[in-house]
C-alpha cells in the first residue's frame, strides 16, 4: 500500500499507511544479527576429514551466532503478537475507531507521519502528503500547522 515517485533533486518519495499500531522493532535487529554470522557455503562433505573441518567452522562461527540466537525469540514473540493483533487492528481502523498512520518519506529523511481516522481518508491524506513532498522535498521536516491543506493542526502532525 505504498506509492513512490521521483521528484526534483533525484530524491525518492514514498508514501503509505501503516497497518499495525506499531512498527517492528526486532525485524532489523534480527536480520543485522544474522548478517554477522559468516556463511561458509554448502557442506564440505561427509568424510572424516570433512567432519573435522565442519566442526572447526562451527566453532569459529558459533560466537557470531550468539547475538542472533538471543534476539530471535523476541522476534518470534513480536511476530506472533502482530498476527494476533492484525485482524482487530485492521477492523478497528476500517470503521474509524482508531486512527490510521499515513506517512511520507523523502529520500533518506525520517518519515513524516500523521494520524487520520478512516482507511479511505488515510489513503487520500497519504496521496496529498506525497504530492506536497514532490512539490517541496524538505516537507518531511515541516510541521503540520504550516501546511496549507491541513484543516486541524491538532489532528495531524509529526510523531
Backbone as ProteinMPNN parsed JSONL, in Angstrom:
{"seq_chain_A": "XXXXXXXXXXXXXXXXXXXXXXXXXXXXXXXXXXXXXXXXXXXXXXXXXXXXXXXXXXXXXXXXXXXXXXXXXXXXXXXXXXXXXXXXXXXXXXXXXXXXXXXXXXXXXXXXXXXXXXXXXXXXXXXXXXXXXXXXXXXXXXXXXXXXXXXXXXXXXXX", "coords_chain_A": {"N_chain_A": [[0.816, -1.194, 0.0], [1.937, 1.268, -0.701], [3.102, 4.157, -2.396], [5.4, 5.409, -4.808], [7.639, 7.839, -6.195], [9.735, 9.927, -8.282], [10.889, 12.975, -7.363], [12.044, 16.385, -7.893], [15.603, 16.946, -7.669], [16.391, 14.337, -7.611], [15.417, 12.778, -5.466], [13.761, 10.19, -3.854], [10.317, 9.728, -3.275], [8.262, 8.248, -0.949], [5.151, 6.972, 0.089], [2.496, 5.988, 2.295], [0.311, 3.832, 4.267], [0.129, 2.731, 7.636], [-0.376, -0.525, 8.737], [-0.406, -1.856, 11.25], [-0.522, -0.984, 14.803], [2.069, -0.472, 15.692], [5.533, -0.225, 14.684], [7.706, -2.825, 13.61], [10.175, -3.672, 15.863], [12.11, -5.538, 16.218], [12.712, -6.774, 13.823], [14.698, -5.599, 12.092], [16.883, -5.722, 13.826], [17.188, -8.483, 14.15], [17.775, -9.35, 11.526], [20.155, -7.952, 11.06], [21.761, -9.068, 13.073], [21.921, -11.76, 12.269], [23.288, -11.359, 9.934], [25.846, -10.958, 10.779], [26.845, -13.473, 11.294], [29.101, -15.676, 9.805], [28.884, -17.031, 6.487], [29.54, -20.057, 5.267], [28.985, -21.323, 2.982], [28.005, -24.282, 1.223], [27.832, -27.65, 2.634], [30.908, -29.289, 3.521], [31.406, -31.883, 2.92], [31.157, -35.511, 3.509], [32.999, -37.119, 4.711], [35.548, -38.265, 7.12], [37.559, -36.297, 7.457], [36.27, -34.081, 6.436], [34.296, -33.844, 8.35], [35.755, -32.982, 10.558], [36.662, -30.521, 9.59], [34.172, -29.26, 9.293], [33.362, -29.167, 11.984], [35.306, -27.455, 13.062], [34.746, -25.132, 11.593], [32.163, -24.633, 12.605], [32.763, -24.114, 15.304], [34.238, -21.771, 15.006], [32.3, -20.135, 13.88], [30.147, -20.08, 15.716], [30.38, -18.143, 17.948], [29.688, -15.786, 16.617], [27.069, -16.221, 16.082], [25.694, -16.088, 18.476], [24.55, -13.502, 19.363], [22.42, -13.322, 17.497], [20.962, -15.623, 18.09], [20.057, -14.949, 20.608], [18.373, -12.771, 20.103], [16.441, -13.706, 18.325], [14.224, -15.194, 19.623], [12.717, -13.033, 20.679], [12.002, -11.708, 18.353], [10.357, -13.675, 17.219], [8.311, -13.745, 19.141], [7.307, -11.117, 18.927], [6.413, -11.242, 16.272], [4.378, -13.159, 16.513], [2.619, -11.723, 18.185], [1.952, -9.681, 16.391], [0.519, -11.121, 14.454], [-1.665, -11.874, 15.994], [-2.823, -9.418, 16.763], [-3.297, -8.141, 14.352], [-5.846, -8.707, 12.784], [-7.779, -7.465, 14.43], [-6.817, -4.842, 14.66], [-6.926, -3.967, 11.986], [-9.681, -4.172, 11.482], [-10.724, -2.32, 13.362], [-9.522, -0.013, 12.402], [-10.625, 0.167, 9.867], [-13.305, 0.802, 10.416], [-12.916, 3.215, 11.597], [-12.424, 3.563, 14.309], [-9.938, 3.619, 15.569], [-7.083, 5.659, 14.855], [-5.461, 5.771, 11.623], [-2.143, 5.572, 10.58], [-0.769, 7.712, 8.353], [1.921, 8.095, 6.197], [4.838, 9.737, 4.858], [7.88, 9.674, 3.107], [10.848, 11.24, 2.26], [13.524, 10.692, 0.325], [16.336, 9.925, 2.253], [15.451, 10.936, 4.604], [13.885, 11.103, 7.856], [10.684, 9.558, 8.249], [7.652, 11.417, 7.763], [4.782, 11.549, 9.679], [1.247, 11.244, 10.025], [-1.769, 11.058, 11.875], [-4.835, 9.776, 10.952], [-8.335, 9.453, 10.95], [-10.106, 6.734, 9.699], [-9.849, 4.564, 6.936], [-10.015, 5.155, 4.158], [-9.802, 7.954, 4.188], [-7.228, 8.146, 5.182], [-5.798, 7.043, 3.062], [-6.262, 8.956, 1.086], [-5.098, 11.175, 2.358], [-2.459, 10.31, 2.506], [-1.786, 10.316, -0.2], [-2.038, 13.074, -0.649], [0.033, 14.026, 0.997], [2.213, 12.91, -0.328], [2.066, 14.322, -2.749], [2.539, 16.918, -1.779], [5.146, 16.537, -0.867], [6.466, 15.999, -3.257], [6.294, 18.491, -4.443], [7.698, 20.013, -2.617], [10.557, 18.933, -1.506], [11.692, 19.083, 1.078], [9.629, 18.767, 2.798], [9.194, 16.8, 4.714], [10.232, 17.616, 7.115], [8.671, 19.687, 7.802], [6.252, 21.235, 9.876], [2.896, 20.199, 10.632], [1.136, 22.243, 11.134], [1.898, 24.334, 9.514], [1.261, 23.565, 6.973], [-0.727, 24.107, 4.144], [-2.933, 22.556, 3.41], [-3.936, 21.34, 5.624], [-6.561, 21.0, 7.797], [-7.066, 20.908, 10.609], [-4.675, 21.557, 12.834], [-4.138, 20.146, 15.161], [-5.005, 17.588, 14.851], [-3.313, 16.404, 13.046], [0.21, 15.86, 12.487], [3.796, 15.636, 13.129], [5.18, 12.682, 14.581]], "CA_chain_A": [[0.0, 0.0, 0.0], [2.722, 2.487, -0.751], [3.369, 4.67, -3.737], [6.671, 6.112, -4.848], [7.95, 8.546, -7.429], [10.992, 10.657, -8.202], [10.727, 14.409, -7.507], [13.268, 17.101, -8.229], [16.808, 16.639, -6.914], [16.551, 12.88, -7.626], [15.065, 12.16, -4.197], [12.601, 9.318, -3.979], [9.237, 9.983, -2.333], [7.436, 7.088, -0.661], [4.051, 7.282, 0.993], [1.662, 4.826, 2.553], [-0.432, 3.758, 5.525], [0.626, 1.666, 8.486], [-1.414, -1.485, 9.073], [-0.408, -2.181, 12.672], [-0.305, 0.172, 15.671], [3.484, -0.236, 15.948], [6.486, -0.733, 13.708], [8.507, -3.919, 14.15], [11.442, -3.214, 16.413], [13.097, -6.622, 16.235], [12.999, -7.298, 12.484], [16.009, -5.146, 11.601], [17.903, -6.252, 14.727], [17.398, -9.896, 13.865], [18.47, -9.529, 10.245], [21.541, -7.493, 11.221], [22.496, -10.026, 13.899], [22.231, -12.945, 11.465], [24.283, -10.98, 8.924], [27.172, -11.067, 11.388], [27.303, -14.868, 11.252], [29.688, -15.99, 8.494], [28.247, -18.067, 5.677], [30.626, -20.833, 4.684], [28.518, -22.007, 1.785], [27.403, -25.606, 1.428], [28.629, -28.554, 3.466], [32.199, -29.595, 2.915], [31.457, -33.298, 2.546], [30.672, -36.427, 4.534], [34.104, -37.965, 5.168], [36.055, -37.919, 8.454], [38.273, -35.012, 7.422], [35.234, -33.061, 6.251], [33.628, -33.676, 9.644], [36.642, -32.16, 11.39], [36.598, -29.165, 9.032], [32.851, -28.719, 9.64], [33.361, -28.866, 13.418], [36.126, -26.254, 13.253], [33.967, -23.991, 11.072], [31.082, -24.363, 13.549], [33.353, -23.49, 16.494], [34.596, -20.402, 14.624], [31.082, -19.389, 13.555], [29.181, -20.021, 16.806], [30.353, -16.87, 18.686], [28.988, -14.771, 15.829], [25.643, -16.56, 16.07], [25.094, -15.895, 19.799], [23.586, -12.382, 19.404], [21.23, -13.644, 16.709], [20.204, -16.623, 18.833], [19.407, -14.271, 21.735], [17.348, -11.837, 19.608], [15.417, -14.42, 17.559], [12.967, -15.443, 20.353], [11.946, -11.786, 20.771], [11.426, -11.503, 17.03], [9.249, -14.613, 17.065], [7.227, -13.296, 20.019], [6.693, -9.938, 18.31], [5.681, -11.69, 15.083], [3.151, -13.784, 16.994], [1.732, -10.63, 18.615], [1.449, -9.0, 15.201], [-0.517, -11.978, 13.85], [-2.846, -11.854, 16.864], [-3.404, -8.068, 16.789], [-3.58, -7.672, 12.996], [-7.253, -8.624, 12.344], [-8.507, -6.49, 15.241], [-6.343, -3.506, 14.301], [-7.456, -3.618, 10.664], [-11.126, -3.969, 11.607], [-10.953, -1.051, 14.061], [-9.11, 1.084, 11.532], [-11.59, 0.274, 8.766], [-14.512, 1.5, 10.869], [-12.535, 4.541, 12.063], [-12.356, 3.63, 15.765], [-8.587, 4.063, 15.917], [-6.522, 6.34, 13.687], [-4.515, 5.126, 10.716], [-0.964, 6.409, 10.393], [-0.378, 7.981, 6.965], [3.3, 8.555, 6.26], [5.565, 10.056, 3.628], [9.322, 9.705, 3.336], [11.58, 11.849, 1.156], [14.927, 10.274, 0.326], [16.8, 9.248, 3.462], [14.956, 11.647, 5.782], [12.951, 10.365, 8.714], [9.331, 9.709, 7.695], [6.676, 12.324, 8.366], [3.592, 10.74, 9.93], [0.026, 11.88, 10.509], [-2.832, 10.133, 12.26], [-6.086, 10.137, 10.292], [-9.389, 8.471, 11.222], [-10.703, 6.179, 8.49], [-8.884, 3.999, 5.995], [-10.052, 5.907, 2.888], [-9.246, 9.287, 4.436], [-5.776, 7.983, 5.315], [-5.256, 6.846, 1.72], [-6.295, 10.27, 0.429], [-4.109, 12.036, 3.001], [-1.155, 9.819, 2.1], [-1.559, 10.84, -1.553], [-1.796, 14.52, -0.514], [1.381, 14.203, 1.54], [3.17, 12.601, -1.4], [2.052, 15.46, -3.67], [3.247, 18.022, -1.116], [6.574, 16.212, -0.824], [7.005, 16.173, -4.61], [6.41, 19.925, -4.689], [8.689, 20.55, -1.697], [11.233, 17.754, -0.948], [12.019, 19.223, 2.502], [8.357, 18.741, 3.508], [9.182, 15.838, 5.812], [10.588, 18.282, 8.362], [7.718, 20.769, 8.013], [5.192, 20.873, 10.811], [1.57, 20.128, 10.016], [0.438, 23.512, 11.315], [2.257, 25.257, 8.449], [0.799, 23.065, 5.685], [-1.965, 24.784, 3.764], [-4.05, 21.646, 3.207], [-4.322, 20.741, 6.899], [-7.672, 21.723, 8.402], [-6.928, 20.952, 12.047], [-3.275, 21.243, 13.128], [-4.029, 19.273, 16.316], [-5.301, 16.217, 14.429], [-2.179, 15.921, 12.289], [1.493, 16.346, 12.946], [4.847, 14.628, 13.24], [5.171, 11.928, 15.827]], "C_chain_A": [[0.858, 1.255, 0.0], [2.977, 2.864, -2.201], [4.705, 5.385, -3.698], [6.841, 6.785, -6.195], [9.26, 9.296, -7.23], [10.76, 12.144, -8.407], [12.03, 15.048, -7.962], [14.4, 16.652, -7.312], [17.036, 15.132, -6.776], [16.328, 12.233, -6.259], [13.78, 11.376, -4.372], [11.581, 9.647, -2.889], [8.42, 8.712, -2.183], [6.338, 7.524, 0.287], [3.213, 6.033, 1.183], [0.911, 4.951, 3.857], [0.111, 2.593, 6.327], [-0.529, 0.77, 8.92], [-1.536, -1.706, 10.57], [-0.148, -0.94, 13.523], [1.169, 0.472, 15.95], [4.319, -0.789, 14.802], [7.308, -1.827, 14.374], [9.849, -3.377, 14.624], [12.517, -4.293, 16.337], [13.477, -7.124, 14.855], [14.376, -6.877, 11.998], [17.13, -5.649, 12.503], [18.226, -7.7, 14.4], [18.162, -10.088, 12.557], [19.914, -9.057, 10.333], [22.367, -8.488, 12.032], [22.852, -11.276, 13.103], [23.216, -12.615, 10.347], [25.703, -11.073, 9.472], [27.719, -12.486, 11.297], [27.863, -15.169, 9.866], [28.924, -17.111, 7.788], [29.352, -18.802, 4.936], [30.183, -21.58, 3.446], [27.884, -23.342, 2.131], [28.285, -26.455, 2.333], [29.909, -28.929, 2.743], [32.332, -31.057, 2.519], [30.966, -34.182, 3.674], [31.758, -37.387, 5.03], [34.597, -37.527, 6.538], [36.799, -36.58, 8.483], [37.277, -33.861, 7.248], [34.479, -32.808, 7.549], [34.459, -32.793, 10.561], [36.607, -30.722, 10.905], [35.267, -28.508, 9.391], [32.785, -28.345, 11.115], [34.161, -27.601, 13.703], [35.372, -25.018, 12.755], [32.816, -23.633, 12.011], [31.612, -23.659, 14.793], [33.735, -22.041, 16.196], [33.342, -19.556, 14.429], [30.182, -19.156, 14.76], [29.211, -18.712, 17.603], [29.633, -15.743, 17.937], [27.48, -15.003, 15.812], [24.944, -16.25, 17.393], [24.155, -14.689, 19.847], [22.298, -12.686, 18.645], [20.358, -14.657, 17.438], [19.491, -16.007, 20.038], [18.263, -13.37, 21.285], [16.191, -12.569, 18.943], [14.151, -14.748, 18.359], [12.097, -14.197, 20.5], [11.284, -11.456, 19.438], [10.224, -12.413, 16.821], [8.05, -14.22, 17.927], [6.52, -12.074, 19.433], [5.895, -10.318, 17.064], [4.368, -12.353, 15.471], [2.146, -12.734, 17.455], [1.144, -9.885, 17.42], [0.351, -9.814, 14.533], [-1.795, -11.959, 14.681], [-3.567, -10.513, 16.772], [-3.911, -7.633, 15.408], [-5.066, -7.634, 12.631], [-8.059, -7.592, 13.123], [-8.111, -5.065, 14.877], [-6.912, -3.067, 12.958], [-8.956, -3.341, 10.747], [-11.435, -2.638, 12.289], [-10.547, 0.149, 13.211], [-10.077, 1.267, 10.366], [-12.847, 1.028, 9.185], [-14.204, 2.868, 11.46], [-12.452, 4.673, 13.571], [-10.977, 4.046, 16.263], [-7.96, 4.672, 14.665], [-5.538, 5.479, 12.899], [-3.347, 6.091, 10.544], [-0.673, 6.502, 8.897], [1.025, 8.584, 7.027], [3.826, 8.887, 4.877], [7.038, 10.161, 3.995], [9.996, 10.25, 2.09], [13.041, 11.456, 1.283], [15.274, 9.491, 1.574], [16.326, 9.945, 4.735], [14.056, 10.737, 6.603], [11.539, 10.577, 8.168], [8.492, 10.7, 8.486], [5.381, 11.533, 8.491], [2.448, 11.604, 10.422], [-0.984, 10.805, 10.851], [-4.147, 10.638, 11.698], [-7.114, 9.057, 10.612], [-10.03, 8.04, 9.91], [-9.657, 5.757, 7.485], [-8.84, 4.781, 4.689], [-9.475, 7.304, 3.055], [-7.736, 9.225, 4.582], [-5.121, 7.779, 3.957], [-5.199, 8.179, 0.976], [-5.24, 11.198, 1.026], [-2.69, 11.606, 2.642], [-0.802, 10.329, 0.698], [-1.291, 12.344, -1.512], [-0.387, 14.79, 0.002], [2.441, 13.922, 0.488], [3.231, 13.746, -2.408], [2.773, 16.666, -3.073], [4.75, 17.777, -1.098], [7.214, 16.347, -2.201], [7.209, 17.646, -4.923], [7.511, 20.542, -3.835], [9.39, 19.381, -1.017], [11.615, 17.884, 0.518], [10.766, 19.182, 3.364], [8.381, 17.838, 4.717], [9.552, 16.476, 7.139], [9.64, 19.43, 8.679], [6.651, 20.34, 9.002], [3.846, 20.937, 10.113], [0.839, 21.457, 10.122], [0.752, 24.496, 10.189], [1.804, 24.794, 7.077], [-0.562, 23.66, 5.362], [-3.153, 23.844, 3.667], [-4.529, 20.989, 4.502], [-5.402, 21.591, 7.534], [-7.442, 21.954, 9.889], [-5.51, 20.576, 12.431], [-3.105, 20.314, 14.331], [-4.31, 17.808, 15.963], [-4.084, 15.606, 13.742], [-0.885, 16.372, 12.958], [2.525, 15.25, 13.062], [4.779, 13.949, 14.586], [6.546, 11.797, 16.362]], "O_chain_A": [[0.505, 2.228, 0.667], [3.055, 2.018, -3.092], [5.097, 5.911, -2.657], [6.27, 6.362, -7.2], [9.825, 9.296, -6.136], [10.458, 12.556, -9.527], [12.979, 14.37, -8.356], [14.148, 16.035, -6.277], [17.798, 14.702, -5.91], [16.982, 11.243, -5.93], [12.823, 11.862, -4.975], [11.939, 9.822, -1.724], [7.937, 8.159, -3.171], [6.561, 8.342, 1.178], [3.216, 5.133, 0.343], [0.871, 6.014, 4.476], [0.511, 1.577, 5.758], [-1.545, 1.257, 9.415], [-2.643, -1.739, 11.106], [0.388, 0.049, 13.024], [1.488, 1.571, 16.404], [3.897, -1.677, 14.061], [7.575, -1.76, 15.574], [10.564, -2.71, 13.876], [13.708, -3.987, 16.386], [14.473, -7.834, 14.718], [15.147, -7.718, 11.535], [18.214, -5.97, 12.016], [19.391, -8.097, 14.375], [19.088, -10.895, 12.489], [20.806, -9.678, 9.755], [23.534, -8.728, 11.723], [23.957, -11.8, 13.238], [23.911, -13.507, 9.861], [26.655, -11.246, 8.711], [28.933, -12.678, 11.23], [27.186, -14.948, 8.862], [28.389, -18.017, 8.428], [30.02, -18.229, 4.076], [30.938, -22.393, 2.913], [27.3, -23.508, 3.201], [29.36, -26.022, 2.748], [29.983, -28.891, 1.515], [33.291, -31.424, 1.841], [30.428, -33.696, 4.669], [31.449, -38.37, 5.703], [34.122, -36.524, 7.071], [36.67, -35.82, 9.443], [37.435, -32.799, 7.849], [34.068, -31.679, 7.818], [33.914, -31.943, 11.266], [36.531, -29.797, 11.714], [35.233, -27.332, 9.754], [32.212, -27.313, 11.464], [33.736, -26.766, 14.501], [35.362, -23.982, 13.42], [32.52, -22.452, 12.197], [30.991, -22.718, 15.286], [33.57, -21.173, 17.053], [33.333, -18.377, 14.781], [29.511, -18.126, 14.826], [28.139, -18.196, 17.918], [29.041, -14.857, 18.554], [26.708, -14.079, 15.556], [23.717, -16.157, 17.428], [23.036, -14.834, 20.338], [21.209, -12.344, 19.105], [19.132, -14.551, 17.403], [18.435, -16.491, 20.444], [17.281, -13.218, 22.01], [15.059, -12.09, 18.994], [13.06, -14.592, 17.81], [10.87, -14.291, 20.45], [10.148, -10.983, 19.398], [9.193, -11.978, 16.307], [6.905, -14.345, 17.493], [5.291, -11.997, 19.437], [4.817, -9.771, 16.829], [3.347, -12.13, 14.819], [0.957, -12.836, 17.154], [-0.026, -9.503, 17.437], [-0.65, -9.251, 14.09], [-2.893, -12.023, 14.127], [-4.796, -10.476, 16.709], [-4.851, -6.844, 15.314], [-5.526, -6.581, 12.19], [-8.922, -6.92, 12.558], [-8.964, -4.181, 14.794], [-7.334, -1.92, 12.808], [-9.445, -2.382, 10.149], [-12.315, -1.904, 11.839], [-11.167, 1.209, 13.296], [-10.319, 2.392, 9.927], [-13.395, 1.806, 8.404], [-15.125, 3.614, 11.795], [-12.412, 5.794, 14.079], [-10.863, 4.747, 17.268], [-8.264, 4.255, 13.547], [-4.882, 4.59, 13.44], [-3.55, 7.295, 10.382], [-0.368, 5.498, 8.253], [1.28, 9.485, 7.826], [3.332, 8.39, 3.865], [7.393, 10.672, 5.057], [9.741, 9.773, 0.984], [13.715, 11.842, 2.238], [14.602, 8.519, 1.919], [16.753, 9.583, 5.831], [13.536, 9.736, 6.11], [11.227, 11.66, 7.675], [8.606, 10.808, 9.707], [4.931, 10.916, 7.525], [2.656, 12.577, 11.148], [-1.047, 9.765, 10.195], [-4.535, 11.783, 11.932], [-6.798, 7.868, 10.553], [-10.446, 8.876, 9.109], [-8.703, 6.485, 7.212], [-7.759, 5.045, 4.162], [-8.751, 7.792, 2.187], [-7.032, 10.141, 4.157], [-4.021, 8.276, 3.715], [-4.206, 8.489, 0.317], [-4.564, 11.923, 0.297], [-1.81, 12.453, 2.49], [0.335, 10.723, 0.441], [-0.432, 12.844, -2.238], [0.303, 15.678, -0.498], [3.453, 14.618, 0.42], [4.312, 14.107, -2.874], [3.524, 17.354, -3.765], [5.536, 18.704, -1.293], [8.369, 16.759, -2.312], [8.177, 18.017, -5.587], [8.183, 21.48, -4.265], [8.869, 18.868, -0.026], [11.849, 16.861, 1.162], [10.823, 19.525, 4.545], [7.648, 18.087, 5.674], [9.221, 15.932, 8.192], [9.784, 20.081, 9.714], [6.194, 19.198, 8.966], [3.682, 21.648, 9.122], [0.002, 21.764, 9.274], [-0.041, 25.401, 9.928], [1.939, 25.537, 6.104], [-1.445, 23.709, 6.219], [-4.29, 24.289, 3.827], [-5.441, 20.162, 4.47], [-5.19, 22.777, 7.785], [-7.605, 23.073, 10.376], [-5.155, 19.399, 12.37], [-2.029, 19.743, 14.508], [-3.903, 16.9, 16.688], [-3.856, 14.402, 13.853], [-0.905, 17.176, 13.89], [2.183, 14.068, 13.092], [4.382, 14.541, 15.59], [6.744, 11.189, 17.414]]}, "name": "protein", "num_of_chains": 1, "seq": "XXXXXXXXXXXXXXXXXXXXXXXXXXXXXXXXXXXXXXXXXXXXXXXXXXXXXXXXXXXXXXXXXXXXXXXXXXXXXXXXXXXXXXXXXXXXXXXXXXXXXXXXXXXXXXXXXXXXXXXXXXXXXXXXXXXXXXXXXXXXXXXXXXXXXXXXXXXXXXX"}
